[in-house]
Amino acid sequence: MPAEWEPHEATYIVWPHNLDTWPGKFEPIPMAFAQIAAAIGTCEPVRILLRDRAESAEVRELITEAVASMIGKGETEHAIEYAEVPTNDSWIRDHGPIFVNRILNAPGSGPAQIALDWRFNSWGEKYGGFDLDDVVPHRLGALYGFDVIEPGIVLEGGSIDVNGAGSLLTTESCLLNPNRNPHLSRAEIEEYLRAYLGVSQVLWLGDGIAGDDTDGHVDDLARFVTPRTIVTVVEEDPSDANYKVLQDNLERLRMMRDPGERLFQIETLPMPPAQYFDGTRLPASYANFYIANGGIVVPIFGCEADTEAVATLTRLFPGRQIIGVPSADLVWGLGAIHCLTQQHPLPYPG
């Protein structure tokens, strides 16, 4: 599985339509999606999945407005395509295809790239129907002409992060949760990850942040930014619910070594102040950024910590444009930018 910073063919986004995902606060959500699409569109092609192509005129209008509001960004440089693909919800990071490439000069034959269609069960059957989401990889494969295989176990894309050099980050609270694959041991899950994603080591963090209904997805906690550098969020307030969890994960990260037995370089991002809506703690995190070709699209929350987070990502991703997208409304759906995107990497050359 290529690292997210490797070149992309396109990014997939599912246009929002499930009112139950943002109960009582759906009205600002389409514009938030338009801002994400416009931001990514400055970097690479975007493929937007719609329930009905009749929606495309309204969506185009919103995206045009979002582009105009991105002062200094100009017009989108890359194509924004629209595809009719029915879905239950918009979290394509978790139910969309995960692509793996055949390594140059690897023995054997076969396609240069395949998509993995892991089983999706709505994060342990927490919500309503997920039958349409579970077949999205096959539908996209039919539309865009890529091969799809099924590993046969439950796995969400937001629960893993890879460096493209043999290492994979995940959490015990999610992958070992009995609501995913209760018949598999830790060792057996690791073997699936090695076999299908081409990794040589699995690095385990503990729990996820408060408000995260996914049982602790790693893309709210820690992310590879180079093959040997990991950035993780930390909470400075000892009274906050996230303090001990994030300190434990930080200690684990500082002990982790790569396949060459070298310690990883660990960088930190702040956490925004606790975000609430209707009395519910929301999983707001700057770690939920998306790495596009030449750019980083990061959630911002209208607070002082935004400045530090953007400055840190600017330092960690030299040469890439950092684009902040307001996400205080978006995170009421219990996810943000990374959760709502899925990259289609280019096949390795050769």
N, C-alpha and C positions, 0 to 999 in steps of 0.2 A: 504494500500500500504506500503510495507516494506521500511525502509530507505535504501539508496543506500549502506551503509556500512554493512548491514546485509548480510549473506552468499549467494553467487551466485551459481547457477548450471552452468552458462555459460554467455558469452557476445556475442551479435550479432553485426556484422559489414557488411556493404554492400560494396563490392569492387568497386572502382571508375570506371566509364565508360562514364559519361556525360561530354563531352568536354566543353559544354557551361557553366558548373559550375566554371571552372577555365580557362576562355578564355585567350589564348595566354601564359598560364603557366601550362599546364597540365603535361608536361614531368616529373617534380619531384614528382608529387602527388602519383603515385603508391608506390614509396619507402617510402613516409611519412606514407601511410596506412600500409605498411609492418612493419614499426617501431612501430606503434601503436599495431598491432596484436602481434608482438614479445614481446613487453612490457607487454601486458595483459596476454599473454601466459605463462609468468613466474609466474603468479598468479592464473590463472583459465583457463578452456577450452574456446576456441574461436570458434564461428560458423560464417564462412564467406559466405555471399550470393553472388553467381556469376550468371551472365546472362546465362552462358554456362559452363558446367563442363570441356569443353576443355580448359578453362582458367586456370584450377587448377595447371597445371604443371608450367606455368609461375609465378603464384602467389606463389607457394611453393618455387620456386627458389629465388624470391625477399625476402620472409620471412626468408629463411635460411641465406641470405646475411645480412638482418637486425639483426638477432640474433647474427651473428658473429661480427657485428660492436658494439654490446652492451658489451663493455669490462667489464669483471668481472661478467657478468650475466650468463654465461654458456649457455647450451642448454635450450630450452623451456621445462618446466616440465609437461605441460598439453597438451592435444590433441588440434589440430587445425583441425576442420572439414570443409567440403565444401558442400554447398547445392545449387542446381539450383533453384533460385527464381528470376524471372524477376522484375526489378524495373525501375523507371524513374530516380532516383537519389540516393545519398548515405546517406541522412540525416535520418537514422533509429531512432534516438532519437525522431524525430517528427512524423514519420509515423509507427513506429514499435509497437509491443504489449506492453502494460503497465500491469504488473501483480499485482494481489491482492490476499492475502492469507486469508483463513478462520481462525479466531482466535480460539485457542485451547479452547475446551469446550463451544464454542458459540452455542446458541440454533439453532435448525433446522438442516437440512441435506444438502448435496451437496458436490461438489468436494473440496478438500483441497486448490486448487488454480485455478483461472481462469484468462484469459487474456482479457483485454479491448481493443476493436478495435474502438477507437474514429474516427470520420470523419477527413480526412485530405484534405485540399483544397489549398495546396501550399502557405501557409501563406497569405491567402486572394487573391488567384488566381493571384499571382504576376508573375509566370513563365509559362512554357509550361505544357504539359500533366502531370497529377498526378494519372491517373487511376490505374496504376500498384502499385504505392506506397500505395494507399488507401486500398489495399486488402492484404498487406503483413502479417498482424496479422493472417488472416485466412489461408494463405498459410503455414505459419510457424506452426500453430496449427495442420494442416493436416500432416506435416512432423514429428513433434516432439510429437504429441499426447496430446496436451492440449486443454481445452475447451475455446472458444472465445465467448464473447457477445458484443453487440454494444450499447453503451449509446445513440447514435443518435445525438450528437452535435460535433462541431469542437473543437478539443483540440490537441495541440502538446506537446510531452513529455518535450521539453526544456522550456516550459512556466510554469512549476510547479516544486517544490522541497518539499519533505516531510521529517519529522523527525521520522516517524514510531510510534509516540506517540500522534497523534491527530492534529498536526499543519501542515499547507501547506503554502508555500510562492509563490506568483505570482505577476504580475504587472497589473496595470490598463491599461497601453498603449497597452498591447497585448490582454488580455482576454475581455476587454470592447470595443475593436476595432470593429466598425460596419462591417468590412470585415470578421469577424469570425461568430458570432451568433447574428445578429442584432435584432432578435425577442426576445432575452432574456435580462432581467434586471440583475443588479449586484446580487441581492438577488437570482434570479433564477439560475444563474451560480453557486453561492455558494452552492445551494441545490444539483445540479448535482455533484459537487465535494465531498460534504459530503456523498451523497448516494452511489456513485460508488467507491470512494477512501477510505472511512472509516475514514475521518478526522472530527474533531469537530470544528475547527476554520480555517478561511482563512485569511492570513495576506497579505495586499496589499502594494506593493511598487509602485513607480510612473512610470517614463520613463526608457527606456533602453539606452545603450551606443551608441555613434556615429558610424555610419556605419552598425548597426544591421538591416538587412532587414526583421527580424521577428517581427518588431514592439515592441521589448523590451523583449526578453526572459530572464527569471530570472537566467538561468544558465550562463549568462555572468555578473551577478550582485552580487548575494548573494546565499550562500549555507549553509544548515545545515551540521555541522560536528559532532555534538552529539545531543541528544534530546533537550538540552537547550543551545547550542552554535551555533551561525551563524557567518560565515566569509563573509565579503563583500569587494569589491574593492573600493578604494578611489583614487582620482586624486589630487595631491598636487599643480599642476599648475593652478592658478585662471584663466589664459587666455585660458586654454584648454576647448574645447566644452563639455567635460564630467564633468567638475568641479562641476557646480551647480546641475546637475542631480544626481551625486553620493553623494553630500553633503545632498541633500534632502532625498535620500534613507537612508543614514546613520542616519539622525535625526529620520526618521520613525522607523527604526530598534531599536533605543535606547529607544523608547517609547512602543515597543511591549511587550506583556506579554503572557505567555503560558496559557493553560487551568486552571492551578492552580494559576493564577494571579501573577506569578513571572516574573520579567524582564529576558529576555534572556541575555546571555553573548555574547557581540559583539566583534569580532576580525576583523582585517583589513588586506587586501592584497594590495600591490601597483598596479598601472597600468603600463604596459610597455610604453615606449615612443610611440607617435602616429605612427602608421604603415600605409603606403600608397603604392598603386600600381596603376600605370597608372592614377595618380591623384585622386584616390578614397580612402577615409578614410576607414580603415578596422576595424572590431570589435574585436580587439585583447584584450584578458582578461585572467588573471590567474585563474579566477573563473570557467573557462571552463574545469576544471579537472575532471577525472573519478576515482571513488572509486572502485577498484577491491579487490578480496580476498587477504588481506595481502599487498596491494600496492596502491599507488596513481600515476596515469599517468597524468602529468601536461604539458600543452603547454609552451614552452620556445621560446624566440624571439632573442637570441643572444645579450642581453643587460645587464647592471648592475642590473636592477630590477629582473632579473632571480634569482640571488643569494638570495635576500631577500624573494622572493616568495617561493622558495624551502625551505629556513630555516623556514619560517612561517608554511608551511604545515608539515614539519618534526616535529615541536613542537605540532601542532594540532592533528596529527595522530601518536602518539607514537606507535612503534612496527610495523609500515607499511613502506615498502620501497617506497621512492619517486623516480619516474622515469621521467625524463624530455625528451620530444620529440620535436625536432625543428619544429616549426609551422608557421614560417614567410611565407612560400609558401602556406601552407595549408589554412591559414586564408583568402587568396585571394578568396576562395570559400564562404566567409562570415560566416564561422563557424570553429570550431576546435574539440578537442578530445571528449568532452562530447556530442557535437552535432552528432558525427559520431558513437556513441556506444549506445547500449541498453542492460541493464542487465536483466537476467532471474534469479530472486531470487529463492532460495530453498523454498519449502512450509514449513510452521511452523510445528514442530514435533507434533505428537499426533494422 
